[in-house]
């Protein structure tokens, strides 16, 4: 019984730690927003793709063989072995395996949805930056618009890895 309470307490500790780390990340992201908006948007795009990739990979592995996924998950996160209980323990009798499989699948769908939201936010952040430059150039006049267009083309080529030099 005591081992089960310790295990649940450790899970609550991990969730609280995740909330605290997430709060700190959001706070610093907002502080950096004014200086590093493009860096933040690109980082958010990378986080989105990685989160979706990991979420899909874990979801597929959980769907293929949940018992093996569950054991490997606990071996990785609880190497001290305090997650194995007898078949008649309160935790095992109170929550059947279907509860845990549903919980894991719902959690992974939530994580993947977070990745999609991160991608959408990064898309709008990057396109807002381009729109701001275009609006500023529009206010400056035709010469500034032409310079902005050239700078934007050069930036796009640099992203793709193309050389800004003309081919002969």
N, C-alpha and C positions, 0 to 999 in steps of 0.2 A: 504493500500500500504506500509506504514512504517513497519507494523508488518511482512509483507512478506520479505522485505529487511533485517530486523533484523534476521529472521529465516534463510535466505540464508547466511548471514554473520556468524551466529553461526555455520552452517554446515561447512563453509570454515575454521572457527577457529578450529573445531574438526579435520578436515582432516589435517591441518597444525600441530596441536598438535600431531597427530598420526605419521606424518612424522618426527617430531623432536624427539619424543620418540624412534621411530624405528632407527633413526640415532645414537642416544646415545647408544642404546642397541648394535648395530653393532660395534660401536667404542670400547665399553668396552669388547665385546666378542673377538674382535681381540687382545686387550691388554691382556686379560686373557688366550688367546690361548696357549701361550708359557708355562704357568704353569698348566693350568687346562684343557688340551685338552680332557681328558676322561670325566670329569665332564661336559664340554661344549657339548660333543657329546651325552651324556645321557640326558642332559637337552633339547637339540635340538630334540632328539627322543620323549621326553615327550611332548614338544611343538607341534611337528608334529601330534601326535595322538590326542591331545586335540583340535588342530585347525581343523583337519579333522572331528572329532566327532561333534564339535559345528557347523561347516559348513554344514555337512550333516543334522543335526537336524534342523537348521534354514531353510535350503533349503526345506526340507520336509514340515515344517510348512508353509512356504510361498507358496508352491505348492498346499497344501490342501485348505487353505483359505487365500488368499493374503490380503483381506481387514482387516480381524481380526489381521493378523500378522502385517500389517502396523500400525494399531491403537495401538496395544500393544507396538510396537517398539517406537512409538512417545510418548506414555504415560510414558514409562520407561526413555527415553533419554531427553524428554522435558516436565517435570512435571509441569512447569509453564503454560502450555497450549497455548503457542504462535504458535502452529503448525496448529491450526484449522482456516480455512479461509472460506469466503462465496463462494458459488458456482460460482459467477460471478467475482471472483478475477482474477487478471492477471496470477498468478501462476497456478491456477486450469485450466483456459482456455488455457494457453500456453502449459502445459504439462498434457496430459491425464493420466489416471490410468495405461494404458498399458506401458507408458514410465517408470513409477516408478517400475512396476513389472519386466520389462525387466532389468532395472538398478540393482535392488536388486538381481535378479537371476544371472546376470553376475558377480556382486561383490562377491556373495557367491561361485560361481565356482572359481573365482580368489583366494579367501581365502583358499578354499579346496586344490587348486593346490599348494599354498604356503606350506600347511601342508605336501603334498606329497614330495615336494622338500626338506623340512626340514628332513623328514624321510630318503630320499636318501642320503643327505649329512651326517647325523648322522651315517648311515650304513657304508659309506666309511671311515668316521673318525675313527670309532671303529675298522674296519678291517685293516686300515693303521697302527694303533697302534700295533696290533698283528703282522703284517708283519714286522714292524720295529724291534720288539723284536726277531722275528725269524731270521732276517738278522744279527742282532748283535750276537745272539747265534751261527749262522753259522760261523761268523768270529772268534769266540772264540774257536771253536773246538767241538768235540763230547760230552765232559763232560758238557760244557755249554749248548749244545743243549738238553741234557737229563734234566738238571735242569730247562730250560725254558719250556720244555714240561710238567714237573710236576707242575710248577707254573701256567701254562695256564690251566691245568686240574683242579687245586685247585680253580682258579678264576672262572671257569665255574660252578663248583659245588656250590660255594658260591652264585653265581647269581641265581641258581635254588633253593637254600635253602637247598641243601643236606648237610649232615655232611661230613667233610673231613676225618672222621675216617672210617676205614674199618668195614664192618659188619662181625660178626662171626657166 
